[in-house]
Amino acid sequence: MPQPVRLPQDTALVIIAPLNGLEAAAAENVAALLATWRAADMPRVRVTAESGEASGDEPIIARTGPSAFAGTALDQRLTAAGITTLVFCGSDRDGALVASLREAAALGYRVVLAQDAGDLAAPADQAAHAKRAACADILAGLALFAARKRPWPTTPARSL
């Protein structure tokens, strides 16, 4: 039985690419997170090491440094959209996932790592500043979010 992760409405999904080469179960979990985020019309972004066109309807940010924030306007875009919580998934083959988790926490974001939605090349203690949760628990939390009947006082921007 999943233990829902409580996520505020100002949560964004950050996918660290490339996703090719992920184990089948991890790739399915990334796809499930992305599909649920799209269905809920919640903010999401894909971060890659090279520039490219938007994939689906999520923006692509090309990182120039070790993390999703180094040399990009990601923090400014998230702040402008009113985002305070980030759920990370994806590839850590070049250390970008762990570096992004660290920098997001240092910038003051609440950080959640979808531990079974990607690969984590670094030892687990290097991602200690992030809450770790199974993809099923995150999806259960999103289901709770979608079932809320009361309106929120503010609505974050849907696009990054």
QUISUL-V428577 format. One record per residue. RES is the residue in three letters. NEAR is the number of other C-alpha atoms within 12 Angstrom. Layout:
RES/NEAR ; RES/NEAR
//
This chain:
MET/7 ; PRO/16 ; GLN/17 ; PRO/19 ; VAL/28 ; ARG/25 ; LEU/31 ; PRO/28 ; GLN/33 ; ASP/34 ; THR/40 ; ALA/45 ; LEU/47 ; VAL/47 ; ILE/45 ; ILE/45 ; ALA/38 ; PRO/28 ; LEU/28 ; ASN/18 ; GLY/16 ; LEU/26 ; GLU/18 ; ALA/16 ; ALA/17 ; ALA/27 ; ALA/28 ; GLU/22 ; ASN/31 ; VAL/41 ; ALA/26 ; ALA/25 ; LEU/40 ; LEU/37 ; ALA/22 ; THR/27 ; TRP/33 ; ARG/22 ; ALA/17 ; ALA/23 ; ASP/25 ; MET/37 ; PRO/38 ; ARG/43 ; VAL/38 ; ARG/39 ; VAL/43 ; THR/36 ; ALA/31 ; GLU/17 ; SER/18 ; GLY/17 ; GLU/15 ; ALA/17 ; SER/18 ; GLY/14 ; ASP/21 ; GLU/27 ; PRO/25 ; ILE/30 ; ILE/34 ; ALA/30 ; ARG/27 ; THR/19 ; GLY/22 ; PRO/26 ; SER/34 ; ALA/42 ; PHE/34 ; ALA/24 ; GLY/17 ; THR/23 ; ALA/20 ; LEU/33 ; ASP/32 ; GLN/17 ; ARG/24 ; LEU/33 ; THR/24 ; ALA/17 ; ALA/25 ; GLY/26 ; ILE/37 ; THR/30 ; THR/36 ; LEU/43 ; VAL/50 ; PHE/52 ; CYS/49 ; GLY/47 ; SER/41 ; ASP/38 ; ARG/24 ; ASP/23 ; GLY/26 ; ALA/38 ; LEU/48 ; VAL/39 ; ALA/32 ; SER/43 ; LEU/42 ; ARG/32 ; GLU/27 ; ALA/35 ; ALA/27 ; ALA/16 ; LEU/22 ; GLY/19 ; TYR/28 ; ARG/28 ; VAL/37 ; VAL/40 ; LEU/44 ; ALA/40 ; GLN/34 ; ASP/31 ; ALA/42 ; GLY/37 ; ASP/37 ; LEU/32 ; ALA/21 ; ALA/19 ; PRO/12 ; ALA/17 ; ASP/14 ; GLN/19 ; ALA/30 ; ALA/19 ; HIS/23 ; ALA/32 ; LYS/28 ; ARG/29 ; ALA/27 ; ALA/29 ; CYS/36 ; ALA/27 ; ASP/28 ; ILE/40 ; LEU/34 ; ALA/24 ; GLY/28 ; LEU/37 ; ALA/24 ; LEU/21 ; PHE/26 ; ALA/23 ; ALA/12 ; ARG/15 ; LYS/8 ; ARG/9 ; PRO/11 ; TRP/13 ; PRO/8 ; THR/13 ; THR/18 ; PRO/25 ; ALA/22 ; ARG/27 ; SER/27 ; LEU/32
//
